[in-house]
Amino acid sequence: MEMKIFIVGSTGRVATKLIKQLALEDYEIFAGARSPEKVLKDPHVTPLKLDLHDDLETLSKIVKGVDVIYFVAGSRGRDLLQTDAFGAVKVMLAAKSNHINRFIMLSSAFSLEPEQWKNKGMENLLDYNIAKFFADNYLVNQSNLDYTILQAAALIDEEGSHKISINENSGVKNTIQNVAETLAAIIKFENTNQKIIKMSDGETPIDKALKQV
């Protein structure tokens, strides 16, 4: 049976490429966005109006009937509490109430390691990392969901190499295409359940890298 996937935050740069990749693999995609008219047009995609400011009851009526949820929404610093932090938690709660166990979160490279936030180049990400810290902690420690957190280094909009490095070998940059392809591939590997994966562009084909998680 065709897997059904819900994507939260479907008009962003990563989300658009993720949708394109999942559509190529014939998944049925429900694309939640504040502006559904901006969602990528594709026969596999059903755009849905989704506002993370809405209450849990409203969100639970929208995020339902699927096998997997991807949370790739991000406010780019404009709405960190309601979108990146509590918006994510409300979607987790909606998943739980609708018996959807698989939850894949796109996050930042050191979201759960505050001691790293003073590193060079991360100064401007402090508030974002704090928001992701609370959302990711909730996902790991309180949600009881089958999570994967993909922690991506700095995003660059160049052609993807389809090759990555993960965890201790990860570097400082990711093409958006590589992030999208890695997110799409995660659902094929059960060993990614209950895992936090750091990634960057690298030398290992994506599927091979994920097999080693």
FENHU-V935306 format. One record per pair of residues at least 24 apart in sequence whose C-alpha atoms are under 8 Angstrom apart, sorted by sequence separation. I is the first residue (numbers start at 1). GAP is how many residues later the second one is. D is the distance in whole Angstrom. If there is no record, write none. Layout:
# FENHU-V935306
i: [I,I]
gap: [GAP,GAP]
d: [D,D]
This chain:
# FENHU-V935306
i: [2,3,4,5,6,7,8,9,11,16,108,112,182,186,2,3,4,5,6,7,8,9,11,107,111,112,174,181,2,4,6,19,69,174,175,11,152,173,174,11,63,170,171,172,173,10,11,53,107,170,171,52,53,64,167,168,170,171,52,59,60,63,64,69,166,167,170,171,59,63,68,71,166,167,170,65,67,68,69,70,71,72,150,166,53,56,60,64,66,67,68,69,70,71,72,165,166,52,55,56,59,60,63,65,67,68,69,70,71,164,165,52,64,68,70,164,165,56,57,60,164,165,52,56,60,163,164,165,163,164,165,111,161,163,164,110,163,164,8,103,105,107,108,109,163,164,102,103,104,105,106,107,108,109,162,163,166,84,101,102,103,104,105,106,107,108,109,148,162,165,101,102,103,104,105,106,107,108,148,151,153,164,85,89,101,104,106,147,148,149,150,151,152,153,80,84,85,88,92,96,146,147,148,149,150,151,152,153,80,84,146,147,148,149,150,151,152,85,86,89,96,148,150,77,81,85,89,93,77,80,84,92,76,92,140,6,15,14,6,12,4,5,8,12,4,5,6,7,8,9,10,12,3,4,5,6,7,8,9,10,3,4,5,6,7,8,9,5,7,8,9,106,104,109,109,17,21,17,21,14,18,22,13,14,17,18,21,17,14,15,18,14,18]
gap: [24,24,24,24,24,24,24,24,24,24,24,24,24,24,25,25,25,25,25,25,25,25,25,25,25,25,25,25,26,26,26,26,26,26,26,27,27,27,27,28,28,28,28,28,28,29,29,29,29,29,29,30,30,30,30,30,30,30,31,31,31,31,31,31,31,31,31,31,32,32,32,32,32,32,32,33,33,33,33,33,33,33,33,33,34,34,34,34,34,34,34,34,34,34,34,34,34,35,35,35,35,35,35,35,35,35,35,35,35,35,35,36,36,36,36,36,36,37,37,37,37,37,38,38,38,38,38,38,39,39,39,40,40,40,40,41,41,41,42,42,42,42,42,42,42,42,43,43,43,43,43,43,43,43,43,43,43,44,44,44,44,44,44,44,44,44,44,44,44,44,45,45,45,45,45,45,45,45,45,45,45,45,46,46,46,46,46,46,46,46,46,46,46,46,47,47,47,47,47,47,47,47,47,47,47,47,47,47,48,48,48,48,48,48,48,48,48,49,49,49,49,49,49,50,50,50,50,50,51,51,51,51,52,53,54,57,57,58,60,60,61,61,61,61,62,62,62,62,62,62,62,62,63,63,63,63,63,63,63,63,64,64,64,64,64,64,64,65,65,65,65,77,79,89,90,159,159,160,160,162,162,162,163,163,163,163,163,164,165,165,165,166,166]
d: [8,6,5,5,5,5,5,5,8,6,7,7,6,7,6,6,6,6,6,6,7,8,8,7,7,7,8,8,7,8,7,8,8,5,7,6,7,5,5,5,8,6,7,6,6,6,8,6,8,5,5,7,7,8,6,8,5,7,6,8,8,7,7,8,7,5,8,8,7,7,7,8,5,6,7,7,6,7,6,6,6,7,7,4,7,6,5,6,7,8,5,5,5,5,5,6,7,5,8,8,6,7,8,8,7,6,6,6,6,7,5,8,8,8,8,6,6,7,8,7,4,4,8,7,7,6,4,6,5,6,6,7,8,5,5,7,5,6,8,7,7,7,8,4,4,6,6,6,6,6,6,6,5,5,6,5,7,8,5,5,5,5,5,5,5,5,5,6,6,7,5,6,7,6,6,6,6,6,6,7,8,7,5,6,8,8,7,6,6,7,6,6,6,7,8,6,6,6,7,8,6,5,5,5,5,5,5,6,7,6,6,7,6,6,6,6,6,6,7,7,7,7,7,7,6,5,7,7,6,6,7,7,8,8,8,7,6,7,6,8,8,6,7,7,5,6,6,6,6,7,7,8,8,5,5,5,5,5,5,7,6,7,6,6,6,6,4,8,7,6,7,8,8,6,8,8,7,6,7,6,5,6,7,7,6,7,7,8,7,7,7,6,6]
